[in-house]
Amino acid sequence: MGKVRIVTDSSVQFLNPSLIRQFDITVVPVTIRFGQERFREGIDLDSDAFFRRVLTEGMPPPVLEAPSVAAYSEAFSQLLQETDHLLVLTMAHGLSDSYRNALQAAEAMRGRSEVVVIDSLTTSVGLAFLVETAARAAETTSSLESVVRIVRGAVTRVYSVFYVETLDYLFRGRLIGEAQAILGKILGIKPFLTIEDGVLLTMEKVRTRLQAVDRLIEFVTEFSDIRELVIVQNTPHFTEQTRLIQDRLALEFGGRDFPIMMYGPSLGTHLGPDGVGIMVYEAEDDL
């Protein structure tokens, strides 16, 4: 029967990328398109290169293209030579067709093997939380049903909130209308976003970065027991803003030091080049 193998898409972002090799996780690449140019995320295009392109004057806006049904089918066929059980975790259905394409590829395998596809309802670091949970569970049991049960429970404990400086990407993604985009620019509005039920939604709006930091901290302090928390931004280095967020979080959570990470091209196609966010993995309730 073999070990349960884990498959995901390249929107996943691990703080420790060596986990991919450690747990033998299969990552199917997303394509990022700039006009007629296409790049495989994590292979031809990393975060640095993505932001350089986005910030280049005259560059066409980036478009996310999910892994195709054929790409998933090829990955599944290779893995099913080693095992009968695959668990596939994709980015949220509201952010791309990754889930739908993986599901279609899995349906074609029905009867020959067991392939379970789960919509993570998140992406980036949030997806990494879930993929690592799945991979560690697969180390302790050969039961696909058990791993699936663990992951489905974990999906409900991943949360995220972001704010962005520009409204352009939200307008292109049809999260706001043209009138909202124009008025927002005039008023200097910075939207607050969350991923809810797999869809990126506008929660509220703020006017200043300090207000944005306050709102981020308010969001985090709603959690009584945080298993993991990562601050995501458009640079791998601390900025004045993320340093302030770190300091505020340390006061609220007994000196805990939460890491920062540069978000990847997949998330960048939705947030644009100037987003800041927090992704939380809530601890499991033992009661």
C-alpha positions as CSV (number, residue, x, y, z in Angstrom):
1,M,0.0,0.0,0.0
2,G,2.9,2.4,0.8
3,K,3.1,5.6,2.7
4,V,0.5,8.4,2.3
5,R,2.2,10.9,0.0
6,I,1.4,14.6,0.2
7,V,1.0,16.9,-2.9
8,T,0.5,20.6,-3.0
9,D,0.9,23.6,-5.3
10,S,3.7,26.1,-5.4
11,S,1.7,28.8,-3.6
12,V,2.8,27.0,-0.4
13,Q,5.5,28.9,1.5
14,F,7.5,27.1,4.2
15,L,9.5,29.1,6.7
16,N,11.9,26.1,6.4
17,P,11.9,25.0,2.7
18,S,14.0,21.9,3.6
19,L,10.7,20.3,4.9
20,I,9.8,19.7,1.3
21,R,12.7,17.3,0.9
22,Q,12.5,16.0,4.5
23,F,8.9,14.8,4.0
24,D,9.2,14.1,0.2
25,I,6.4,16.5,-0.5
26,T,5.4,16.9,-4.2
27,V,5.0,20.6,-5.3
28,V,3.1,21.2,-8.6
29,P,4.1,24.6,-9.9
30,V,1.7,27.5,-10.5
31,T,2.4,29.7,-13.5
32,I,2.7,33.4,-13.3
33,R,2.1,35.3,-16.5
34,F,3.3,38.7,-17.4
35,G,1.7,39.5,-20.8
36,Q,2.9,36.7,-23.1
37,E,5.7,35.6,-20.7
38,R,5.1,32.7,-18.4
39,F,7.1,31.6,-15.4
40,R,6.8,28.6,-13.1
41,E,6.6,29.8,-9.5
42,G,9.6,28.6,-7.5
43,I,11.4,27.3,-10.6
44,D,11.7,30.2,-13.0
45,L,10.4,32.9,-10.7
46,D,11.0,33.6,-7.0
47,S,9.7,36.4,-4.8
48,D,12.6,38.8,-5.5
49,A,12.2,38.4,-9.3
50,F,8.5,38.7,-9.0
51,F,8.6,42.1,-7.2
52,R,11.3,43.4,-9.5
53,R,9.0,42.7,-12.4
54,V,5.9,44.1,-10.8
55,L,7.7,47.3,-9.9
56,T,9.1,47.8,-13.4
57,E,7.4,50.6,-15.2
58,G,5.3,49.4,-18.2
59,M,5.3,45.8,-17.1
60,P,2.0,44.0,-17.7
61,P,0.2,43.1,-14.4
62,P,0.9,39.5,-13.2
63,V,-1.8,36.8,-13.7
64,L,-1.9,33.6,-11.8
65,E,-2.5,30.4,-13.8
66,A,-3.3,27.3,-11.7
67,P,-1.5,24.0,-12.4
68,S,-3.4,22.3,-15.2
69,V,-5.4,19.1,-14.9
70,A,-2.6,17.5,-17.0
71,A,0.1,18.7,-14.6
72,Y,-1.7,17.2,-11.6
73,S,-2.4,14.0,-13.5
74,E,1.3,13.6,-14.3
75,A,2.3,14.2,-10.7
76,F,-0.3,11.7,-9.5
77,S,0.7,9.0,-12.0
78,Q,4.3,9.2,-10.9
79,L,3.5,9.0,-7.2
80,L,1.0,6.1,-7.6
81,Q,3.9,3.9,-8.8
82,E,5.1,4.1,-5.1
83,T,1.8,4.2,-3.1
84,D,-1.9,3.8,-3.4
85,H,-2.8,6.8,-1.3
86,L,-2.3,10.5,-2.1
87,L,-3.5,13.6,-0.1
88,V,-3.6,16.8,-2.2
89,L,-3.8,20.2,-0.5
90,T,-4.3,23.2,-2.8
91,M,-4.6,26.9,-2.4
92,A,-8.1,28.3,-1.7
93,H,-10.6,27.8,-4.5
94,G,-11.4,31.5,-4.5
95,L,-7.8,32.4,-5.4
96,S,-7.3,30.0,-8.4
97,D,-8.5,26.9,-10.2
98,S,-5.9,24.8,-8.4
99,Y,-8.5,22.9,-6.3
100,R,-10.8,22.3,-9.2
101,N,-8.1,21.1,-11.5
102,A,-6.6,18.7,-8.9
103,L,-10.1,17.4,-8.2
104,Q,-10.6,16.7,-11.9
105,A,-7.3,14.9,-12.1
106,A,-8.1,12.8,-9.0
107,E,-11.5,11.8,-10.5
108,A,-9.7,10.3,-13.4
109,M,-7.8,8.0,-11.0
110,R,-10.9,6.7,-9.3
111,G,-11.0,3.0,-9.0
112,R,-7.2,2.6,-9.5
113,S,-6.1,4.3,-6.3
114,E,-7.3,6.6,-3.5
115,V,-6.6,10.3,-4.1
116,V,-8.2,12.8,-1.7
117,V,-8.1,16.5,-2.6
118,I,-8.7,19.1,0.1
119,D,-9.3,22.8,-0.5
120,S,-7.0,24.4,2.1
121,L,-9.2,27.6,2.1
122,T,-5.9,29.5,2.4
123,T,-2.6,29.9,0.7
124,S,1.1,30.8,1.2
125,V,2.2,30.3,4.8
126,G,-1.3,29.2,5.8
127,L,-1.1,26.4,3.3
128,A,2.4,25.4,4.6
129,F,0.9,25.1,8.1
130,L,-1.5,22.5,6.8
131,V,0.9,20.7,4.4
132,E,3.4,20.2,7.3
133,T,0.6,19.0,9.5
134,A,-0.4,16.4,6.9
135,A,3.2,15.3,6.2
136,R,3.9,14.8,10.0
137,A,0.7,12.8,10.3
138,A,1.7,10.7,7.4
139,E,4.9,9.8,9.2
140,T,2.9,8.3,12.1
141,T,0.2,6.4,10.2
142,S,-0.4,4.7,6.9
143,S,-4.1,5.4,7.1
144,L,-5.2,8.0,4.6
145,E,-8.4,8.4,6.4
146,S,-6.6,9.3,9.6
147,V,-4.4,11.9,7.9
148,V,-7.4,13.4,6.1
149,R,-9.3,13.7,9.4
150,I,-6.4,15.5,11.1
151,V,-6.0,17.9,8.2
152,R,-9.7,18.7,7.9
153,G,-9.7,19.7,11.6
154,A,-6.6,21.8,11.1
155,V,-8.1,23.8,8.1
156,T,-10.5,25.4,10.5
157,R,-7.7,26.7,12.7
158,V,-5.8,28.8,10.0
159,Y,-6.6,32.5,9.8
160,S,-5.1,35.4,7.8
161,V,-5.5,39.1,7.5
162,F,-3.8,41.6,5.2
163,Y,-3.8,45.2,4.3
164,V,-2.6,46.8,1.1
165,E,-1.4,50.2,0.1
166,T,-2.8,50.2,-3.5
167,L,-6.3,49.3,-4.7
168,D,-5.2,48.4,-8.2
169,Y,-4.9,44.7,-7.6
170,L,-8.2,44.4,-5.8
171,F,-9.9,46.2,-8.7
172,R,-8.3,43.8,-11.2
173,G,-9.4,40.9,-9.0
174,R,-12.9,42.3,-8.9
175,L,-12.9,42.6,-5.2
176,I,-13.9,46.2,-5.5
177,G,-15.6,48.2,-8.2
178,E,-14.1,51.0,-10.3
179,A,-15.8,53.8,-8.3
180,Q,-14.5,52.3,-5.1
181,A,-11.0,52.1,-6.5
182,I,-11.0,55.8,-7.7
183,L,-12.5,57.1,-4.4
184,G,-10.1,55.0,-2.4
185,K,-7.1,56.5,-4.1
186,I,-8.4,60.0,-3.6
187,L,-9.0,59.4,0.1
188,G,-5.9,57.4,0.7
189,I,-7.8,54.3,1.9
190,K,-5.9,51.1,2.7
191,P,-8.2,48.1,2.6
192,F,-8.1,45.3,5.2
193,L,-8.5,41.9,3.7
194,T,-9.1,38.3,4.9
195,I,-9.5,34.9,3.4
196,E,-12.9,33.6,4.4
197,D,-14.2,30.3,3.2
198,G,-11.6,30.3,0.6
199,V,-12.3,33.7,-0.8
200,L,-10.3,37.0,-0.4
201,L,-12.7,39.5,1.0
202,T,-12.5,43.2,2.0
203,M,-13.2,43.5,5.8
204,E,-12.8,47.2,6.4
205,K,-10.7,50.2,5.5
206,V,-8.1,52.3,7.3
207,R,-6.4,55.5,6.5
208,T,-2.9,55.3,8.0
209,R,-0.2,52.7,8.5
210,L,-0.5,53.1,12.3
211,Q,-4.2,52.3,12.1
212,A,-3.4,49.3,10.0
213,V,-0.9,48.0,12.6
214,D,-3.5,48.6,15.4
215,R,-6.0,46.5,13.4
216,L,-3.5,43.7,12.8
217,I,-2.7,43.5,16.5
218,E,-6.4,43.5,17.4
219,F,-6.9,40.6,15.0
220,V,-4.2,38.6,16.6
221,T,-5.2,39.3,20.2
222,E,-8.5,37.5,19.6
223,F,-6.6,34.2,19.8
224,S,-5.9,32.8,23.2
225,D,-3.5,30.0,22.1
226,I,-1.4,30.5,19.0
227,R,0.5,27.6,17.7
228,E,2.3,29.5,14.9
229,L,2.2,33.0,13.6
230,V,4.1,34.5,10.6
231,I,4.2,38.1,9.4
232,V,4.2,38.4,5.6
233,Q,5.4,41.4,3.6
234,N,7.1,42.4,0.4
235,T,10.6,42.2,1.7
236,P,12.6,39.6,3.7
237,H,14.0,42.3,5.9
238,F,12.5,44.1,8.9
239,T,10.9,47.4,8.1
240,E,9.9,50.1,10.5
241,Q,6.3,48.8,10.3
242,T,7.1,45.1,10.8
243,R,9.4,46.0,13.7
244,L,6.5,47.8,15.3
245,I,4.3,44.8,14.7
246,Q,6.9,42.5,16.3
247,D,7.2,44.8,19.3
248,R,3.5,45.0,19.8
249,L,3.1,41.3,19.5
250,A,5.9,40.6,22.0
251,L,4.0,42.8,24.6
252,E,0.8,40.9,24.0
253,F,2.3,37.4,23.9
254,G,4.9,37.3,26.7
255,G,8.0,38.1,24.6
256,R,7.4,35.6,21.8
257,D,9.3,36.4,18.7
258,F,7.3,35.8,15.6
259,P,9.1,35.5,12.2
260,I,8.6,37.6,9.1
261,M,8.6,36.2,5.5
262,M,8.4,37.7,2.0
263,Y,5.2,36.6,0.4
264,G,5.4,34.8,-2.9
265,P,4.2,35.4,-6.5
266,S,0.9,33.6,-6.1
267,L,-0.2,35.7,-3.2
268,G,1.4,38.7,-4.8
269,T,-0.9,38.5,-7.8
270,H,-3.8,39.3,-5.4
271,L,-2.1,41.7,-2.9
272,G,0.2,43.5,-5.2
273,P,3.7,44.7,-4.3
274,D,3.0,46.5,-1.0
275,G,0.9,44.2,1.2
276,V,1.5,43.3,4.9
277,G,-0.3,40.5,6.7
278,I,-0.4,38.0,9.5
279,M,-1.2,34.3,9.1
280,V,-2.1,32.4,12.3
281,Y,-2.3,28.7,13.0
282,E,-4.4,28.4,16.2
283,A,-3.5,25.6,18.6
284,E,-5.7,22.6,18.8
285,D,-8.3,22.6,21.6
286,D,-7.5,19.7,23.8
287,L,-10.9,19.8,25.6
